[in-house]
């Protein structure tokens, strides 16, 4: 019997696909409030739900609220407010929907329980440097350094 080599389900990052500036701004907003385990997932071509997910973890309710407030304000200079916010009452899993990008703010136990990273394993991860992009700078998936988050 011939055994086939197992293939990873995750697609490689799209080298030429530009990442909108607003995604970088949202990443910087969650990092500015010391969110941990920040992950950006590129969903383009996989679903029509959104183009990007930004996932992060908050330590306690007050921390989740601070991250939520920063995310809500982050795209104001772009003339954009969240289309929908879900989970604001419990602060266990807060979803902030900007239509093209959805920010998920989790408490650690909820992040493990719902497993969005595993559910969307086919989505390439977009690394972001610790230094935010300059206004007008175009980012490209796969062209950035690894996404470590030493602030966590």
Kinemage of the C-alpha trace (Angstrom):
@kinemage 1
@onewidth
@group {chain A} dominant
@subgroup {mainchain}
@vectorlist {calphas} color= white
{ca unk a 1} P 0.000 0.000 0.000
{ca unk a 2} L 1.361 3.403 -0.961
{ca unk a 3} L 1.019 6.057 1.695
{ca unk a 4} L 0.478 9.628 0.655
{ca unk a 5} L 2.334 12.337 2.458
{ca unk a 6} L -0.001 14.457 4.597
{ca unk a 7} L -0.411 17.986 3.271
{ca unk a 8} L -0.997 21.039 5.362
{ca unk a 9} L -4.456 22.533 4.844
{ca unk a 10} L -3.133 26.048 5.404
{ca unk a 11} L -2.515 27.965 2.188
{ca unk a 12} L 0.729 29.906 1.868
{ca unk a 13} L 0.567 33.655 2.424
{ca unk a 14} L -0.206 35.664 -0.687
{ca unk a 15} L 3.013 37.531 -1.449
{ca unk a 16} L 1.448 40.076 -3.794
{ca unk a 17} L -1.845 40.640 -2.000
{ca unk a 18} L -1.870 44.092 -0.425
{ca unk a 19} L -3.130 44.290 3.124
{ca unk a 20} L -5.322 47.348 3.741
{ca unk a 21} L -3.849 50.037 5.953
{ca unk a 22} L -6.892 49.759 8.228
{ca unk a 23} L -5.885 46.216 9.232
{ca unk a 24} L -2.531 47.529 10.450
{ca unk a 25} L -4.279 50.310 12.334
{ca unk a 26} L -6.531 47.781 14.082
{ca unk a 27} L -3.520 45.623 14.993
{ca unk a 28} L -1.791 48.643 16.480
{ca unk a 29} L -4.965 49.534 18.415
{ca unk a 30} L -5.143 46.132 20.133
{ca unk a 31} L -1.387 46.099 20.748
{ca unk a 32} L -1.568 49.600 22.256
{ca unk a 33} L -3.772 48.142 24.984
{ca unk a 34} L -1.395 45.221 25.586
{ca unk a 35} L -3.584 42.533 23.987
{ca unk a 36} L -1.758 39.218 23.823
{ca unk a 37} L -1.494 36.567 21.133
{ca unk a 38} L -2.474 38.890 18.266
{ca unk a 39} L -3.167 36.929 15.065
{ca unk a 40} L -4.273 38.305 11.692
{ca unk a 41} L -5.948 35.852 9.332
{ca unk a 42} L -6.376 36.545 5.600
{ca unk a 43} L -9.779 35.143 4.610
{ca unk a 44} L -9.851 36.530 1.061
{ca unk a 45} L -10.831 33.789 -1.348
{ca unk a 46} L -12.062 31.526 1.466
{ca unk a 47} L -15.316 33.214 2.487
{ca unk a 48} L -17.464 36.260 1.913
{ca unk a 49} L -17.907 36.800 5.673
{ca unk a 50} L -14.897 39.146 5.857
{ca unk a 51} L -11.502 39.680 4.259
{ca unk a 52} L -9.552 39.626 7.544
{ca unk a 53} L -9.936 38.467 11.118
{ca unk a 54} L -7.862 40.088 13.850
{ca unk a 55} L -7.823 37.871 16.945
{ca unk a 56} L -6.430 38.851 20.325
{ca unk a 57} L -6.657 37.867 23.968
{ca unk a 58} L -7.546 40.020 26.982
{ca unk a 59} L -6.637 39.084 30.548
{ca unk a 60} L -9.731 40.347 32.398
{ca unk a 61} L -13.008 42.140 31.655
{ca unk a 62} L -11.538 45.605 32.195
{ca unk a 63} L -8.740 44.744 29.758
{ca unk a 64} L -11.262 43.525 27.158
{ca unk a 65} L -13.219 46.771 27.562
{ca unk a 66} L -10.060 48.862 27.036
{ca unk a 67} L -9.190 46.907 23.873
{ca unk a 68} L -12.778 47.275 22.626
{ca unk a 69} L -12.705 51.036 23.179
{ca unk a 70} L -9.387 51.337 21.308
{ca unk a 71} L -10.714 49.265 18.389
{ca unk a 72} L -13.903 51.350 18.192
{ca unk a 73} L -11.876 54.551 17.945
{ca unk a 74} L -9.091 53.239 15.702
{ca unk a 75} L -10.760 53.715 12.331
{ca unk a 76} L -12.330 57.082 13.164
{ca unk a 77} L -9.669 58.933 11.120
{ca unk a 78} L -10.769 56.794 8.149
{ca unk a 79} L -14.396 57.820 8.670
{ca unk a 80} L -15.336 54.288 9.706
{ca unk a 81} L -17.289 53.091 12.716
{ca unk a 82} L -18.032 49.441 13.538
{ca unk a 83} L -21.028 48.101 11.653
{ca unk a 84} L -21.864 45.774 14.555
{ca unk a 85} L -20.515 44.908 18.015
{ca unk a 86} L -21.437 41.624 19.710
{ca unk a 87} L -20.599 40.358 23.206
{ca unk a 88} L -20.063 43.714 24.837
{ca unk a 89} L -22.136 42.735 27.868
{ca unk a 90} L -20.194 39.607 28.843
{ca unk a 91} L -16.751 40.625 27.496
{ca unk a 92} L -15.874 36.928 27.163
{ca unk a 93} L -15.777 37.061 23.343
{ca unk a 94} L -16.299 40.475 21.782
{ca unk a 95} L -16.758 40.683 18.034
{ca unk a 96} L -16.261 44.081 16.374
{ca unk a 97} L -17.417 43.944 12.759
{ca unk a 98} L -16.074 46.516 10.294
{ca unk a 99} L -17.521 44.412 7.393
{ca unk a 100} L -14.195 43.795 5.601
{ca unk a 101} L -12.329 43.164 8.868
{ca unk a 102} L -13.681 41.569 12.031
{ca unk a 103} L -11.825 41.991 15.321
{ca unk a 104} L -12.299 39.193 17.883
{ca unk a 105} L -11.364 40.040 21.476
{ca unk a 106} L -11.301 36.875 23.567
{ca unk a 107} L -10.732 35.917 27.147
{ca unk a 108} L -8.283 32.989 27.080
{ca unk a 109} L -10.805 30.275 27.985
{ca unk a 110} L -13.252 31.425 25.298
{ca unk a 111} L -10.500 31.563 22.682
{ca unk a 112} L -9.527 27.986 23.436
{ca unk a 113} L -13.143 26.794 23.544
{ca unk a 114} L -14.249 28.325 20.229
{ca unk a 115} L -10.985 27.579 18.391
{ca unk a 116} L -11.269 30.035 15.507
{ca unk a 117} L -7.641 29.418 14.526
{ca unk a 118} L -8.424 25.733 14.046
{ca unk a 119} L -11.768 26.418 12.368
{ca unk a 120} L -10.070 28.729 9.843
{ca unk a 121} L -6.869 26.677 9.509
{ca unk a 122} L -6.890 27.259 5.728
{ca unk a 123} L -6.517 31.012 6.189
{ca unk a 124} L -2.966 32.329 5.824
{ca unk a 125} L -1.630 34.251 8.806
{ca unk a 126} L -0.463 37.789 8.075
{ca unk a 127} L 2.578 38.797 10.094
{ca unk a 128} L 2.736 42.358 11.385
{ca unk a 129} L 5.850 44.103 12.639
{ca unk a 130} L 5.818 45.789 16.023
{ca unk a 131} L 6.228 49.174 14.354
{ca unk a 132} L 2.949 50.353 12.787
{ca unk a 133} L 2.971 51.215 9.082
{ca unk a 134} L 3.255 54.843 8.057
{ca unk a 135} L 0.065 56.426 6.749
{ca unk a 136} L -0.309 55.553 3.073
{ca unk a 137} L 2.221 52.692 3.199
{ca unk a 138} L 1.009 49.515 1.514
{ca unk a 139} L 1.673 46.245 3.301
{ca unk a 140} L 1.916 42.920 1.533
{ca unk a 141} L 1.130 39.567 3.096
{ca unk a 142} L 4.296 37.510 3.357
{ca unk a 143} L 6.636 40.502 3.000
{ca unk a 144} L 6.726 41.388 6.674
{ca unk a 145} L 8.889 40.041 9.475
{ca unk a 146} L 7.494 37.342 11.804
{ca unk a 147} L 4.657 38.476 14.062
{ca unk a 148} L 6.073 38.233 17.540
{ca unk a 149} L 4.241 40.140 20.194
{ca unk a 150} L 6.803 40.949 22.898
{ca unk a 151} L 4.308 43.282 24.569
{ca unk a 152} L 2.209 40.377 25.794
